[in-house]
Amino acid sequence: KLLLYISPFLDLFISFLKNKFESFSIIGSVIRFAILALFLIYVLFIKKQRNEKIYKYVIVLIFYMIIFLINRIAFSPSLFLSEFTSLIKFMFFPLMICCLLMCLNDEKNELLNVLYLTSLIYVLLLFIPMITNTSLLSYENGKSGLIGWFYSPNEISAIVSILFPFALAKVLKEQNISKKVLYFVISIFYVYIIFSIGTKTPVFACFIILFIYFISLFFKPKGVKKFKKIDFCNIALLSFLILFILLNFFSGSTLTNMRNQHVFYNKRHNEIKEEKIPESSKENQNQSENGKEGKNQNQS
């Protein structure tokens, strides 16, 4: 639990060192790999009581990572270090959550509280740089977005996407109306931060998660037929969040970024075509000139 609480600050520390020293990217991944390896050894080989479904899922992920790295060593050894650092970046948080799920298998409420608090820490560390005007930009090629003091928009997008279902579950599971309203206001703030990053991945993930939660509200467990007041309240809250996301998507920076990205890649594609056309025309001209010289030599 403590590691999840300090993971946002660990990411900030690594991001700071990456911005100051470009070579620290590999060292940061090694630190993450060492922490992850220790926890995996504990939950896979030392801890006796564990969730077998999650255990099998983790084994599959580990085999995938091993096969992926072996493939890189065999076919693209020069890309091994960059692929290793990228793999650790994107697999660190999902595997750490799996470790936590196996450690707190019988304490679901405590697990939800830990992940919810972790998500709030990340959101605050994104929000504080925004209001102090010290945030780093997500992109430098005409697209807008802010990533706080974190290093990569893709990394922080993946993390907030993974944590969003737990932030939303806190809203839906709460029975006290006053606390439910408070968690709901925080969830709106969470969605606002997601849109502020400027990447499309967390936005689509957020919408899909909301849609799945919304549909699941209409499927009651066996023996429960009637809808309760809390169910209607959850439906109303999710409907508002879905509407809020759609309004932000069509009026915010995400759609603009997607359009700019489309224009950027089309422009780059046309530039590449223009660069290739003169080369091919030159080759055709040389071939025709060589053919004429050959004919003249034969005639003479």
Disulfide bonds with the S-S distance in Angstrom:
none
